[in-house]
Amino acid sequence: MPDLFAYTDGACSGNPGPGGWGALLIARDGEAVVKERELKGGAAETTNNRMELMAAIEALEALARPSRLTVVTDSAYVKGGITGWLHGWKRNGWRTSTKKPVKNEDLWRRLDEAAARHDVTWQWVKGHAGHPENERADELARAGMKPFKADRNT
């Protein structure tokens, strides 16, 4: 069975502003790429964190059946949230440790639900550091943002 990876990234022009998300799904057998799929999208008025979350959500939701995969993100927010903070937020009724409402609760709930269907390992990589798959996810995120960014200039 091939190893499955999802490389995800979000982008925003202004924060908030037009944004995009990108995901690169790769199935590998050893070093050989067996299958590759690119996903992208965006929103007219959003934040970088929302786009980072959307990239991970869309990657997980794109899988037709429960899978074992590694999600690779350059977002400490996504990795920290899904592997650590989420449990406390749920326990505290979607409140932070300081009793404030969790930002982006709608997307955190959706990510939690999408991840629950799979056996996911979360990995953080430094963004814009020459990691080829992360760079491609960034390109996809920028492409996903492009139609919304153009709308703003008209």
N, CA, C and O of each residue as an XYZ file, in Angstrom:
616
protein
N       0.848     -1.179      0.000
C       0.000      0.000      0.000
C       0.897      1.246      0.000
O       1.819      1.351      0.810
N       0.622      2.192     -0.914
C       1.458      3.399     -0.971
C       1.267      4.287      0.249
O       0.237      4.237      0.922
N       2.275      5.095      0.517
C       2.194      6.094      1.576
C       1.500      7.321      1.012
O       1.775      7.728     -0.117
N       0.597      7.918      1.794
C      -0.169      9.067      1.341
C       0.238     10.301      2.134
O       0.345     10.265      3.360
N       0.463     11.400      1.405
C       0.834     12.676      2.002
C      -0.078     13.762      1.472
O      -0.473     13.732      0.307
N      -0.414     14.722      2.320
C      -1.144     15.920      1.911
C      -0.314     17.114      2.352
O      -0.112     17.332      3.547
N       0.164     17.884      1.387
C       0.926     19.101      1.658
C      -0.053     20.262      1.509
O      -0.670     20.428      0.457
N      -0.193     21.061      2.559
C      -1.232     22.087      2.562
C      -0.651     23.470      2.852
O       0.348     23.602      3.559
N      -1.300     24.502      2.291
C      -0.861     25.865      2.562
C      -2.013     26.826      2.314
O      -2.935     26.542      1.549
N      -1.935     27.964      2.977
C      -2.893     29.041      2.794
C      -2.153     30.323      2.493
O      -0.984     30.481      2.842
N      -2.858     31.245      1.833
C      -2.267     32.539      1.494
C      -3.346     33.606      1.623
O      -4.535     33.331      1.458
N      -2.919     34.810      1.915
C      -3.850     35.920      2.036
C      -3.145     37.199      1.599
O      -1.965     37.401      1.884
N      -3.883     38.054      0.905
C      -3.362     39.357      0.498
C      -4.056     40.393      1.365
O      -5.177     40.814      1.080
N      -3.375     40.796      2.424
C      -4.035     41.537      3.494
C      -4.552     40.494      4.466
O      -4.744     39.337      4.093
N      -4.771     40.880      5.673
C      -5.220     39.904      6.674
C      -6.162     40.619      7.643
O      -5.713     41.057      8.703
N      -7.453     40.754      7.319
C      -8.165     40.007      6.278
C      -8.027     40.626      4.897
O      -7.595     41.767      4.728
N      -8.414     39.818      3.922
C      -8.388     40.216      2.521
C      -8.686     39.009      1.665
O      -9.102     37.975      2.187
N      -8.484     39.111      0.359
C      -8.679     37.942     -0.494
C      -7.649     36.874     -0.138
O      -6.490     37.179      0.146
N      -8.087     35.629     -0.157
C      -7.188     34.549      0.233
C      -7.396     33.306     -0.593
O      -8.385     33.172     -1.313
N      -6.436     32.386     -0.478
C      -6.513     31.117     -1.186
C      -5.908     30.001     -0.370
O      -5.117     30.228      0.546
N      -6.290     28.804     -0.717
C      -5.725     27.617     -0.081
C      -5.310     26.642     -1.177
O      -5.880     26.634     -2.268
N      -4.318     25.828     -0.873
C      -3.851     24.820     -1.819
C      -3.468     23.548     -1.089
O      -2.999     23.577      0.049
N      -3.679     22.435     -1.767
C      -3.303     21.134     -1.208
C      -2.761     20.256     -2.323
O      -3.326     20.193     -3.415
N      -1.688     19.599     -2.037
C      -1.059     18.660     -2.960
C      -1.123     17.283     -2.306
O      -0.483     17.045     -1.281
N      -1.894     16.381     -2.901
C      -2.015     15.012     -2.394
C      -1.090     14.127     -3.211
O      -1.149     14.122     -4.440
N      -0.244     13.388     -2.532
C       0.712     12.519     -3.220
C       0.682     11.132     -2.572
O       0.799     10.992     -1.355
N       0.521     10.108     -3.426
C       0.675      8.712     -2.993
C       2.036      8.260     -3.490
O       2.352      8.382     -4.673
N       2.840      7.736     -2.569
C       4.197      7.301     -2.906
C       4.382      5.823     -2.573
O       3.870      5.317     -1.574
N       5.127      5.155     -3.441
C       5.588      3.801     -3.166
C       7.097      3.920     -3.065
O       7.803      3.933     -4.073
N       7.585      4.008     -1.825
C       9.000      4.320     -1.622
C       9.225      5.755     -2.064
O       8.558      6.668     -1.577
N      10.156      5.959     -2.980
C      10.433      7.307     -3.498
C       9.583      7.627     -4.731
O       9.465      8.788     -5.122
N       8.997      6.602     -5.337
C       8.242      6.799     -6.580
C       6.854      7.361     -6.305
O       6.139      6.872     -5.429
N       6.478      8.387     -7.055
C       5.138      8.952     -6.956
C       4.198      8.077     -7.775
O       4.390      7.899     -8.978
N       3.179      7.532     -7.112
C       2.204      6.670     -7.759
C       1.054      7.498     -8.321
O       0.579      7.258     -9.431
N       0.620      8.472     -7.534
C      -0.500      9.314     -7.946
C      -0.357     10.675     -7.293
O       0.147     10.794     -6.176
N      -0.814     11.716     -8.012
C      -0.731     13.073     -7.493
C      -2.025     13.805     -7.853
O      -2.565     13.639     -8.947
N      -2.511     14.619     -6.909
C      -3.726     15.399     -7.144
C      -3.550     16.774     -6.518
O      -3.086     16.894     -5.384
N      -3.921     17.809     -7.262
C      -3.813     19.181     -6.774
C      -5.200     19.758     -6.539
O      -6.114     19.563     -7.341
N      -5.345     20.476     -5.417
C      -6.607     21.121     -5.059
C      -6.329     22.580     -4.733
O      -5.267     22.917     -4.209
N      -7.292     23.448     -5.048
C      -7.127     24.851     -4.685
C      -8.486     25.516     -4.629
O      -9.460     25.044     -5.216
N      -8.527     26.624     -3.905
C      -9.743     27.413     -3.807
C      -9.428     28.690     -3.067
O      -8.276     28.953     -2.723
N     -10.457     29.489     -2.821
C     -10.203     30.745     -2.133
C     -11.477     31.418     -1.686
O     -12.568     30.858     -1.792
N     -11.325     32.616     -1.188
C     -12.438     33.420     -0.691
C     -12.088     34.889     -0.867
O     -10.919     35.274     -0.850
N     -13.126     35.700     -1.037
C     -12.929     37.129     -1.286
C     -12.455     37.880     -0.044
O     -11.641     38.797     -0.148
N     -12.949     37.506      1.107
C     -12.610     38.216      2.351
C     -12.385     37.172      3.430
O     -13.331     36.552      3.916
N     -11.147     36.983      3.797
C     -10.809     35.907      4.727
C      -9.512     36.257      5.446
O      -9.001     37.369      5.315
N      -8.986     35.304      6.204
C      -7.711     35.486      6.887
C      -6.762     34.354      6.516
O      -7.188     33.310      6.021
N      -5.488     34.567      6.757
C      -4.487     33.545      6.496
C      -4.792     32.269      7.284
O      -4.705     31.169      6.740
N      -5.147     32.413      8.563
C      -5.426     31.225      9.367
C      -6.608     30.433      8.829
O      -6.578     29.203      8.841
N      -7.649     31.115      8.358
C      -8.800     30.415      7.780
C      -8.387     29.648      6.526
O      -8.856     28.533      6.295
N      -7.517     30.237      5.722
C      -7.080     29.560      4.508
C      -6.179     28.368      4.823
O      -6.246     27.345      4.141
N      -5.338     28.490      5.847
C      -4.518     27.348      6.278
C      -5.418     26.190      6.728
O      -5.168     25.033      6.391
N      -6.459     26.515      7.488
C      -7.412     25.492      7.930
C      -8.141     24.871      6.748
O      -8.299     23.652      6.682
N      -8.591     25.715      5.806
C      -9.318     25.201      4.644
C      -8.472     24.248      3.822
O      -8.988     23.256      3.307
N      -7.191     24.525      3.688
C      -6.314     23.636      2.926
C      -6.304     22.236      3.539
O      -6.424     21.244      2.819
N      -6.164     22.152      4.851
C      -6.152     20.852      5.527
C      -7.519     20.179      5.433
O      -7.605     18.977      5.182
N      -8.586     20.949      5.632
C      -9.942     20.394      5.551
C     -10.204     19.818      4.161
O     -10.645     18.676      4.028
N      -9.931     20.610      3.138
C     -10.214     20.173      1.766
C      -9.387     18.948      1.391
O      -9.879     18.066      0.688
N      -8.149     18.880      1.847
C      -7.315     17.707      1.569
C      -7.938     16.455      2.183
O      -8.036     15.420      1.524
N      -8.357     16.550      3.436
C      -8.942     15.395      4.118
C     -10.303     15.030      3.542
O     -10.619     13.850      3.390
N     -11.109     16.038      3.221
C     -12.440     15.774      2.676
C     -12.386     15.230      1.253
O     -13.352     14.621      0.794
N     -11.280     15.437      0.547
C     -11.140     14.948     -0.821
C     -10.913     13.437     -0.889
O     -11.068     12.832     -1.950
N     -10.550     12.837      0.223
C     -10.273     11.400      0.241
C     -11.595     10.623      0.311
O     -12.398     10.824      1.222
N     -11.801      9.747     -0.653
C     -13.072      9.037     -0.788
C     -13.301      8.006      0.320
O     -14.444      7.690      0.648
N     -12.239      7.495      0.882
C     -12.401      6.475      1.935
C     -11.421      6.759      3.070
O     -10.431      7.466      2.876
N     -11.691      6.215      4.243
C     -10.762      6.412      5.360
C      -9.353      5.972      4.959
O      -9.155      4.911      4.367
N      -8.400      6.810      5.295
C      -7.020      6.588      4.859
C      -6.041      6.875      5.984
O      -6.353      7.584      6.940
N      -4.853      6.309      5.846
C      -3.736      6.661      6.717
C      -2.870      7.613      5.925
O      -2.428      7.288      4.823
N      -2.620      8.807      6.489
C      -1.840      9.786      5.755
C      -1.096     10.715      6.690
O      -1.383     10.791      7.884
N      -0.136     11.418      6.120
C       0.587     12.467      6.809
C       0.182     13.790      6.182
O       0.315     13.981      4.974
N      -0.315     14.705      7.011
C      -0.616     16.059      6.552
C       0.573     16.921      6.934
O       0.942     17.014      8.105
N       1.168     17.552      5.925
C       2.344     18.394      6.120
C       1.913     19.844      5.927
O       1.432     20.218      4.858
N       2.085     20.652      6.962
C       1.672     22.046      6.940
C       2.807     22.938      7.426
O       3.637     22.526      8.236
N       2.830     24.167      6.918
C       3.796     25.132      7.440
C       3.125     26.053      8.462
O       3.701     27.061      8.871
N       1.914     25.702      8.865
C       1.161     26.511      9.817
C       1.266     25.935     11.230
O       0.721     24.870     11.523
N       1.974     26.657     12.096
C       2.038     26.249     13.504
C       0.643     26.327     14.133
O       0.333     25.575     15.058
N      -0.190     27.232     13.632
C      -1.568     27.382     14.112
C      -2.367     26.093     13.858
O      -3.028     25.585     14.764
N      -2.307     25.576     12.646
C      -3.042     24.350     12.328
C      -2.468     23.170     13.100
O      -3.213     22.417     13.728
N      -1.161     23.006     13.058
C      -0.559     21.842     13.749
C      -0.778     21.915     15.254
O      -1.143     20.919     15.879
N      -0.557     23.100     15.842
C      -0.765     23.241     17.282
C      -2.215     23.044     17.675
O      -2.513     22.423     18.696
N      -3.107     23.568     16.870
C      -4.531     23.447     17.173
C      -5.017     22.013     17.114
O      -5.670     21.543     18.045
N      -4.711     21.316     16.042
C      -5.254     19.972     15.857
C      -4.585     18.944     16.763
O      -5.221     17.968     17.160
N      -3.319     19.146     17.094
C      -2.619     18.156     17.923
C      -2.618     18.500     19.410
O      -2.253     17.659     20.232
N      -3.016     19.710     19.767
C      -2.951     20.087     21.177
C      -4.156     20.839     21.694
O      -4.868     20.345     22.568
N      -4.392     22.015     21.172
C      -5.400     22.906     21.758
C      -6.820     22.412     21.591
O      -7.670     22.687     22.439
N      -7.102     21.682     20.507
C      -8.460     21.268     20.171
C      -9.137     20.501     21.301
O     -10.316     20.712     21.585
N      -8.396     19.623     21.934
C      -8.989     18.803     23.002
C      -9.504     19.676     24.140
O     -10.601     19.457     24.652
N      -8.711     20.660     24.531
C      -9.123     21.576     25.588
C     -10.287     22.451     25.166
O     -11.197     22.695     25.958
N     -10.271     22.926     23.931
C     -11.371     23.754     23.432
C     -12.679     22.994     23.503
O     -13.693     23.532     23.949
N     -12.660     21.748     23.066
C     -13.880     20.943     23.086
C     -14.342     20.711     24.525
O     -15.528     20.813     24.837
N     -13.392     20.402     25.378
C     -13.706     20.161     26.794
C     -14.290     21.410     27.444
O     -15.155     21.312     28.314
N     -13.815     22.597     27.021
C     -14.255     23.867     27.606
C     -15.419     24.506     26.854
O     -15.669     25.702     27.003
N     -16.137     23.714     26.041
C     -17.268     24.261     25.316
C     -16.862     25.266     24.254
O     -17.539     26.275     24.056
N     -15.738     24.988     23.559
C     -15.209     25.841     22.497
C     -14.815     27.216     23.021
O     -15.074     28.247     22.400
N     -14.183     27.189     24.180
C     -13.585     28.387     24.772
C     -12.101     28.127     24.959
O     -11.671     26.993     25.171
N     -11.326     29.206     24.876
C      -9.888     29.101     25.092
C      -9.609     28.989     26.584
O     -10.526     29.039     27.404
N      -8.361     28.840     26.920
C      -7.981     28.762     28.337
C      -8.274     30.067     29.057
O      -8.373     30.084     30.284
N      -8.414     31.162     28.316
C      -8.769     32.452     28.920
C     -10.268     32.736     28.821
O     -10.722     33.863     29.019
N     -11.027     31.670     28.506
C     -12.507     31.723     28.461
C     -13.076     32.525     27.297
O     -14.261     32.858     27.294
N     -12.242     32.837     26.311
C     -12.727     33.550     25.125
C     -13.180     32.537     24.080
O     -12.684     31.411     24.056
N     -14.120     32.927     23.214
C     -14.539     32.007     22.142
C     -13.362     31.663     21.234
O     -12.516     32.511     20.949
N     -13.319     30.424     20.787
C     -12.257     29.978     19.878
C     -12.468     30.647     18.519
O     -13.554     30.573     17.945
N     -11.425     31.297     18.014
C     -11.494     31.883     16.676
C     -11.556     30.765     15.642
O     -10.900     29.733     15.785
N     -12.338     30.981     14.618
C     -12.498     30.018     13.526
C     -13.102     28.694     13.982
O     -12.797     27.635     13.432
N     -13.963     28.768     14.994
C     -14.583     27.556     15.544
C     -15.240     26.708     14.452
O     -15.126     25.483     14.464
N     -15.928     27.358     13.507
C     -16.598     26.613     12.443
C     -15.626     25.728     11.677
O     -15.935     24.575     11.375
N     -14.460     26.261     11.365
C     -13.478     25.487     10.609
C     -12.766     24.465     11.480
O     -12.436     23.381     11.001
N     -12.523     24.778     12.738
C     -11.916     23.791     13.642
C     -12.843     22.593     13.808
O     -12.380     21.453     13.842
N     -14.140     22.837     13.910
C     -15.104     21.730     14.013
C     -15.069     20.875     12.747
O     -15.080     19.645     12.805
N     -15.027     21.554     11.615
C     -14.992     20.830     10.345
C     -13.701     20.032     10.192
O     -13.730     18.896      9.716
N     -12.572     20.611     10.589
C     -11.297     19.896     10.523
C     -11.302     18.696     11.461
O     -10.831     17.618     11.098
N     -11.828     18.880     12.654
C     -11.909     17.789     13.627
C     -12.721     16.625     13.053
O     -12.333     15.463     13.176
N     -13.842     16.950     12.432
C     -14.701     15.916     11.847
C     -14.005     15.226     10.675
O     -14.054     14.001     10.557
N     -13.363     15.999      9.818
C     -12.669     15.422      8.656
C     -11.503     14.535      9.100
O     -11.289     13.461      8.538
N     -10.761     14.981     10.096
C      -9.606     14.209     10.568
C     -10.033     12.925     11.266
O      -9.313     11.928     11.222
N     -11.188     12.941     11.904
C     -11.662     11.771     12.652
C     -11.903     10.571     11.734
O     -11.870      9.431     12.196
N     -12.141     10.804     10.465
C     -12.398      9.709      9.516
C     -11.110      9.030      9.064
O     -11.156      7.987      8.411
N      -9.976      9.604      9.401
C      -8.694      9.106      8.904
C      -7.729      8.855     10.060
O      -7.969      9.266     11.195
N      -6.636      8.172      9.742
C      -5.521      7.994     10.674
C      -4.456      8.991     10.222
O      -3.675      8.721      9.309
N      -4.442     10.160     10.888
C      -3.621     11.278     10.421
C      -2.423     11.507     11.335
O      -2.551     11.553     12.558
N      -1.269     11.650     10.717
C      -0.072     12.147     11.388
C       0.115     13.571     10.891
O       0.055     13.835      9.690
N       0.341     14.486     11.829
C       0.511     15.903     11.478
C       1.976     16.255     11.565
O       2.644     15.938     12.549
N       2.478     16.913     10.532
C       3.895     17.293     10.484
C       4.008     18.761     10.092
O       3.333     19.224      9.173
N       4.868     19.486     10.799
C       5.119     20.886     10.484
C       6.436     20.990      9.720
O       7.411     20.315     10.052
N       6.456     21.849      8.684
C       7.699     22.192      7.984
C       7.790     23.708      7.925
O       6.774     24.403      7.926
N       8.991     24.205      7.873
C       9.191     25.644      7.747
C       8.760     26.080      6.348
O       9.175     25.498      5.346
N       7.924     27.108      6.298
C       7.456     27.620      5.016
C       8.522     28.428      4.295
O       9.417     28.999      4.919
N       8.414     28.468      2.983
C       9.312     29.256      2.131
C      10.779     28.930      2.401
O      11.644     29.804      2.428
N      11.020     27.632      2.599
C      12.382     27.193      2.906
C      12.887     26.189      1.872
O      13.829     25.441      2.135
N      12.257     26.175      0.698
C      12.746     25.313     -0.366
C      12.222     23.888     -0.343
O      12.716     23.052     -1.099
N      11.243     23.580      0.491
C      10.635     22.249      0.520
C       9.731     22.146     -0.721
O       8.712     22.834     -0.780
N      10.072     21.314     -1.705
C       9.376     21.339     -3.000
C       7.857     21.183     -2.913
O       7.125     21.925     -3.567
N       7.382     20.240     -2.123
C       5.939     20.025     -2.037
C       5.244     21.169     -1.305
O       4.123     21.538     -1.657
N       5.895     21.732     -0.295
C       5.320     22.890      0.403
C       5.292     24.098     -0.529
O       4.335     24.873     -0.513
N       6.323     24.259     -1.331
C       6.355     25.360     -2.294
C       5.237     25.196     -3.318
O       4.621     26.182     -3.723
N       4.968     23.958     -3.741
C       3.872     23.725     -4.696
C       2.528     24.031     -4.049
O       1.661     24.626     -4.688
N       2.340     23.635     -2.792
C       1.092     23.953     -2.085
C       0.918     25.464     -1.991
O      -0.198     25.967     -2.118
N       2.005     26.186     -1.771
C       1.958     27.645     -1.727
C       1.543     28.211     -3.086
O       0.733     29.136     -3.149
N       2.089     27.666     -4.166
C       1.697     28.113     -5.506
C       0.208     27.878     -5.745
O      -0.477     28.731     -6.308
N      -0.287     26.722     -5.317
C      -1.707     26.417     -5.471
C      -2.563     27.387     -4.667
O      -3.606     27.835     -5.143
N      -2.127     27.718     -3.441
C      -2.869     28.664     -2.606
C      -2.930     30.032     -3.274
O      -3.974     30.683     -3.277
N      -1.819     30.458     -3.833
C      -1.801     31.752     -4.530
C      -2.678     31.725     -5.783
O      -3.330     32.716     -6.113
N      -2.691     30.585     -6.477
C      -3.567     30.441     -7.640
C      -5.038     30.441     -7.211
O      -5.892     30.984     -7.911
N      -5.326     29.832     -6.060
C      -6.687     29.832     -5.538
C      -7.148     31.224     -5.134
O      -8.341     31.525     -5.187
N      -6.214     32.070     -4.732
C      -6.521     33.437     -4.316
C      -6.712     34.359     -5.516
O      -7.450     35.342     -5.434
N      -6.054     34.049     -6.625
C      -5.969     34.970     -7.763
C      -7.319     35.514     -8.237
O      -7.418     36.725     -8.440
N      -8.361     34.704     -8.425
C      -9.617     35.268     -8.912
C     -10.251     36.251     -7.912
O     -10.931     37.195     -8.316
N     -10.031     36.034     -6.652
C     -10.609     36.909     -5.621
C      -9.807     38.197     -5.494
O     -10.355     39.257     -5.194
N      -8.508     38.091     -5.726
C      -7.650     39.264     -5.667
C      -7.967     40.183     -6.849
O      -7.966     41.406     -6.708
N      -8.238     39.585     -8.015
C      -8.576     40.367     -9.201
C      -9.892     41.116     -8.989
O     -10.032     42.255     -9.434
N     -10.854     40.489     -8.316
C     -12.157     41.121     -8.044
C     -11.978     42.408     -7.244
O     -12.713     43.376     -7.439
N     -11.020     42.413     -6.364
C     -10.814     43.557     -5.468
C     -10.308     44.770     -6.240
O     -10.547     45.910     -5.841
N      -9.613     44.524     -7.339
C      -9.007     45.621     -8.106
C      -9.960     46.229     -9.138
O      -9.569     47.154     -9.849
N     -11.186     45.741     -9.239
C     -12.110     46.280    -10.240
C     -13.076     47.250     -9.643
O     -13.922     47.795    -10.351
